[in-house]
Amino acid sequence: MGDVYSSANIVLAWLGEPADDSDRAMKFIATLYNKIKKYNLHKLDPVHERSYIYQFPSFKNENSPDWVAFRKLLMRLWFSCIWIIQEMVLSGNRVLAYGDEIALWDELAAVVHTITSRGLVHYLYIDPIAFGTV
């Protein structure tokens, strides 16, 4: 299967029908990606993240509807299947579709990498009780 995905011109991953503010989450990926690039947040020193990152509207409240929708997107079962993630990594052009919205895999990967590597992981924290899972 690796040969198939690595030689594909484009791979479209459909995440399902719209749910849990999926349209908001998909649009938020592009918003975050653009902010990260525009303000060099991917180079942010994790030690100074609180004094700098909160200047940006997208990062002022990790419990905003955008962040909640983004976390729900990442909780989809699709993201827990390692073989699916491996296939996406092997592919060239990768696009995620969720309902009628699309997002680029590379943008999502850059956003998650920046958040986790720059000391911003609390934005991705998912309270199991709040989402009804244990």
WOBELCOR-V922500 format. One record per helix or strand of 3 or more residues. SS is the DSSP state (helix for helix, strand for strand). FROM is the first residue (numbers start at 1). TO is the last residue. If there is no record, write none. Layout:
ss & from & to
SS & FROM & TO
SS & FROM & TO
This chain:
ss & from & to
helix & 2 & 7
strand & 10 & 14
helix & 22 & 38
helix & 41 & 43
helix & 46 & 53
helix & 57 & 59
helix & 65 & 74
helix & 77 & 80
helix & 82 & 90
strand & 93 & 98
strand & 101 & 104
helix & 105 & 117
helix & 121 & 124
